[in-house]
Amino acid sequence: MGLITPALGLFVWTLVAFLIVLFILKKFAWKPILKTLNERETGIANSIASAEKVRLEMAEMQADNQRLLQEAREERSIMLKEAKDAKDKIINEAKEQAKAEANKIMEDARVQIELKKNAALTDVKNEIGNMAVAVAEKVLRKKLDAADSQADYIRMLAEEIKLN
Amino acid sequence: MLKKSKLFLATLMLVFSAFGTTFAQEEATQHAEAPAAAEAHHEEKGKLNIKEIIFGHISDAYDWHVMDINEHPVSMPLPVIIYHPEKGLNMFMSSNLEHGHVAHEGYQLVTEHFIHERKEAGATEEELAALESKTGKIISLDGAAIKDFSITKNVFSMLLSVALLLVIMLTVANKYKKNGAMKAPSGLQNAIEPLITFVRDEVAKPNLGHKYMRFMPLLLTVFFFIWINNLLGLIPSGANFTGNIAATAALSLVSFIVILFSANKHFWGHLFNPPGVPLPAKILLVVIEIISLFIKPIALTIRLFANILAGHIIILSVISMIFIFGAMNQAAGWGFAPVSIAFSIFMFCLELLVAAIQAFIFTNLTAVFIGQAVEEGHHDAHEHGIDHAHSENELVL
């Protein structure tokens, strides 16, 4: 049977052609193709991994931001409260100070008034005294003509002075 | 509704017209082919010899015969290269042999016609028997044992497919180099890439483990070489390269050599000294193992060759039915034609599938055999005495 007896020529040509094709394709086709495929696959795997990493980082950053925002908010409210307290304190102090100042001024004024009053009273007393003396002098000049009445009068005067 | 039925009618008509064209073409080819066979049979003129036609299609030839137009063969002569032990290398075109009618430089193409001539010239029975076994081949008239390295139809077809394969793969490889790793594949590259990754992920990795990269070039080349040749063989009037035992034998020889050279100590150890087996069984086992080692490439050879050859024979037989019926009665021939065409279209579709499947099987089995040869020792097999991996894979044969 011709079909199952291999022909030498075809056998040899096939062998030679196949080996040449194998050599050429190995060198110029399979190696670059498989290398590129490998690179692409590792590249894709890396990209996915790094995307996942970036996603996690983003989530982390977002959480951080949220936390910072929260902290800032708290700080702001604390600051506001402090400011309010300080304002109240300053106002109160100012009020207190003003009150004290007012009191002091009043006190001073009173003292001044007292002083003035006393001075005025003294003046009035002196004036009255002088006027009394003048009156007395005038009276005396007229009455001292009688000796005994003079003596009585002096005595009365002396008593009066003591009482004052 | 109306639009739909119109569309349906148009489709129907298109299908029928396509059917008609195929039918007409097949008719033309077949009508042309019948006289070609008859030509070789002057003594049987007028009688249809189906066996001759089919064997004419599936056998190798020294010229590429496409068809006959008005009994004139349209064929391309191919170079004949012969090594004669005394005369050295001889090269001439096959057209010089004139289909066995004339001897050229002492070389003769053996045909039925030539055998008939020799018979009439009074050749001995032995000589006739020797000639009979050389039908379709070239002999030297001085009786020398010549070596025939002609570029036959199969060789030529293979060289065409090799050129095609190189062009396709080098184009694709260039695209990979140009586009770099991180660009999506496109065009031809996109068509080839899934096949390459298929061979890598479904054939090489499962069978060869982490050593797969070493054998990838061989597996890829085997796969694409066989597939493209299978497909070229399906083209009407194409050559039957992968359906030729010499071609598949050469391919499996390559596989066999790779298997032998990649085999490790563990493989040879198990082959010549199966562990845990009593001596008498061991001798038997070694003999069986050695036989099985050689059966592997033989099985590869025969599987591919027989599958492709059978497919071709079936398609040719189905087409020939038209002419068998036609020879009995012309009406019967015409009547059977649609059935025959429908069946051969089905067979063509099947053969397209088989072309890919056989390429895959050859590649996969090569990978399996290499995988067995490079397999590292596993200890539980020693306890059972018989290697499990072997018995499992032997079934695939």
Interface residues (C-beta under 8 A of the other chain):
Chain A: G2 L3 I4 T5 P6 A7 L8 G9 L10 F11 V12 W13 T14 L15 A17 F18 L19 I20 V21 L22 I24 L25 K26 F28 A29 W30 K31 P32 I33 L34 T36 L37 E39 R40 G43
Chain B: F55 I58 S59 D60 I81 S133 T135 G136 K137 K147 D148 F149 S150 I151 T152 N154 V155 M158 L159 V162 L165 L166 M169 L170 V172 A173 Y176 K177 G180 A181 M182 E193 I196 T197 R200 M213 M216 P217 L218 L220 T221 F225 N244 I245 A246 A247 A249 A250 L251 L253 V254 L309
